[in-house]
Amino acid sequence: MRTFTLGLCAIGLLSGSAFAEPFVSSIKGDLVASKGKRTARFDDATLAGTKYFAVYFSASWCAPCRAFTPDLVTWYNENKPKHPEFELIFVSHDNDEASMEAYMAEDKMPWPAVKYSKVARAKEIKALCGPGIPCLVFLDADGKILSNSYEGPTYVGPRKVLADIGKTLGASAPADTGVAPAPALAPAATTATSPSGSSGVGVGTKPVTPVSPQGSNFDQFFKKKGQ
């Protein structure tokens, strides 16, 4: 039976443990925000008092991500002003900084992101990511995982996490779309083999065709209600 060869991205997912320090400490000084076509340093002093964080793992080359991100932007713009105790942090799986910046600008991402040059060394944050993207993870201020796009090996999708965030914050429900792509394998430092035999890609190489991880029900989360 074929299995995924996972690295750091599986550690936090399986343990569910909190960070060794408050979550905000792990990102202090490493955040940027989209400014036009480039990024500029984000004032992380504004995160003081934040009780909840969502970490969004995504990439411009990932078709499922490009389908989901506009809905996430809409949800964030509607709910963030009502909930200053919440913030979303983007972690890019793009192959270079220019691609990350273009993605943030094109999709009008209103949230901060971990600076591209810092992502490789952000081991605790990277450990939150499952084997496929888009992956959304909901944390409290101590870094304890409250909801994840992966429940064990099963991909439940980012909309399930948004629903859980909404229950916690009292925020509106996420929008539905009719798009039903499969999740894309996240680039990893080493090649990963999927249950179907497809391979992942190394950092800096072109991604392969997106493949669903075993047990994925991603499609259900992108179908319109009642269909």
Buried (B, 14 or more C-beta within 10 A) or exposed (E): EEEBBBBBBBBBBEEEEBBEEBBBEBBEEBBBBBEEEEBEEBEBEEBEEBBBBBBBBBBBBBBBBBBBBEBBBEBBEEBBEEBEEBBBBBBBBBBEBEBBBBBBBEBEBEBBBBBBEBBEEBEBBBBBBBBBBBBBBBBBBEBEBBBBBBEEBBBBBBBBBBBBBBEBBEBEEBEBBEBBBBBBBBBBEEEBBBBEEBEBBEBEEEBBEBBBBBEBEBBEBBEEEEE
